[in-house]
Amino acid sequence: MHCSLACDLAVAAGAKDALVPDYPPAEGSRTRGRLCFRGHYVSALAGHGARLSSAWVHNGSIRETSPAEAVKLAAVKLRDAARANSLAVLVDGNFPCEETAKAVSFARERLQCSAVAVYVPPADEELLKGLGDAPTVGLEKVSEAATVLAVGDVFSTHPVLAGFILDAIGRTKQGKLLAIDSTIGRTMRFAAKGYLVRPGTEGALLAAIARAAGARPDGHGHPEETLAALSRRTGVDEGAAAEIVSDLRATPGSVVAISLPAGRVDSPAACAAALAAIGQKGVAQILPLCASGNARGALAVATALGAMPFGNWLSQLLTRPAAVILCIGTDLLGSAPGGIMQAIFGGADTVIAAASMPSATTARADIILPLAGWYETAGTLISPAGERISFGALSPPPGGAPSPGELADELAGHIEGPTRSAAGFDVARLDTALPTPTGLEADAAPVPDGGFVMVSRTEHYELPEPGVSRQLAWVRLMECEPVAVLGSADAEGLGLRRGDSVRVSGADGSAELRLDVSDAVPPGVMATPLGLGSTKDLFPWKVRANGLVGIGPASARIVAAQSSE
Amino acid sequence: MIQAKGIEERVVLNMDRCIGCRSCSAACFYGHGGMPSVSYGVIAEGTLPVVCRQCTEPPCVEACPTDALEKDAEGVVQRSRMLCIGCRSCVLACPFGVISEKLSAHLAPKCDLCEDRLRAGEIPRCVAACTTGALRFEKVDKVEDSGLLLLSGRTVGTNPYKRR
């Protein structure tokens, strides 16, 4: 799903069979009739002219073929690779639980494949697993809160939530919004109190807040330190932690809403672990916000069916490449940095991609199978707070493309093997508690080394131009010239002006971006929307031993590519 | 209830609640076949939508050389796609900058208050889509009843200096 607020999506038939967004009712819909720009893009996605409705095979040259023929060919490749124990399967976690379960069980049980993982955005997995069994709440509790602490720019990542928060804090005279972030985003502009922290120190401040609340946050890598040392490191006042605890305790039912997309910069898992301690002390309830709408559901299904954590999947393929890789619904090549993907996909004899749109992964694939979009499948998703939400299909997929579960059934029909259990998979009995990985670690605040600390920033995009994005789940269809944002003093110091083309070089890659200038970005920091265009190569992936994948921290150098004149 | 003759409501923006998410723009875009009519004003770090005020004496109508723009019986300034030649005179004439310079299929996009939805008794798309309720469809002289100050034209708020 687009994001974890799980808005009610609907489309109406427009002119020339175009699908246009229809508005959910104000009463009775989960999000009270609100629908942000991301929800509108669903209609563009569903009706996009580039949707895949037929199959393609690359065998020297690329040729279109029937889905049935491609399925047969794919089944042979999968069977042979499974027998040779050289198969890896990755299932996109955006689909409803039932679909994910069918695809995973096909790989685990029919193919007897051990290298099976479910892909959710790494930051989502970090956040949810870091929270462990902390008390979490859903959207309706925000309406009852009077004080909300936003960690990260939640107004930008989840605009519909902004309405709920503004309603909640406006109900009482004591109500207020507090914000912690490393740049001045939409949320901080509305906050009664904003705490601008140095990138990479968000978790340290949260750990200090937990200690101020009387908790002993453990296992997240933030050592106890004096308030003076914390202040020097984070850049916020010494009294900030105690002040925040006091504000949260001032009104009942306070909520901490956390949205830390990848690259923001401290590990979301480490931040979440500190936050869990705050929640367990009863100071506030936690509303986790994810990029992917079914991150918790997908991770729960993966755990229940014995799929390995995504990080372990990457590690295994890096040390023991697979001859055949099957990607169901996920554009891994388009999401991950090029270096790590070259290592994984470079050694594969055959890549099979089931997809609804052309992507970097389908461009590499040897067999392309059409697939229904997640919005064209019905089923259950689990919100980050653990709520079970039923969704209907938005519209039929073009050309009758199968869902992941249906595709798994088609492939299984050509492969002999053990009976699969997912036909009887019961989402109602799915244990949505996620195992807490050991060895959670905070990421060290990046040292610029003459350059800038990079943070991802969700605020910059140009609407409403349509196009295709290689972004993560929260933005599916958007063409946007990627920008690098610097503060005015930094830009002037480099002799740069708004509109200049700049080359940004990080440890693992470089990109040419357009420069924007905004004093919402503090000195020494460069902000860029991660995932749009080529920016993904600027943020390195760290594959952790505990199965989590960390993105960032990163530092970068910036030089002019060419003047805007 | 939208009156059959003379639409009295206008799209009103509550500055205190606008987060600049541009969902209104997306709604307008997809509801008008790719021709959005929600423009933006930038105030310091804030971005606020601006929409057509459906002026009583619209300068855009005066400026149009082909009579593509006219004020209809319900008070909505409408643009005829067949007559519009994309000369952008309306863009220059509008004192509020709500007609976009960007042309789509050589036509200047123009807000029509989502007349298709008004006929069905529904509110304009930008208002329906607004994630925070910052955009409202109501009579301008009624906004003070809800404790808001009319700052200028269709922009309201509790205090012009309160935020940002």
Interface residues (C-beta under 8 A of the other chain):
Chain A: G14 A15 A18 V20 P21 Y23 G33 R34 L35 C36 F37 G39 H40 Y41 S43 A44 F155 S156 P159 V160 A162 G163 L166 D167 I184 R186 R189 F190 L463 P464 P466 S518 D519 A520
Chain B: R17 I19 G20 C21 R22 S23 S25 A26 A27 C28 F29 Y30 G31 G33 G34 P36 E45 G46 R125 A128 A129 C130 T131 T132 G133 R163 R164
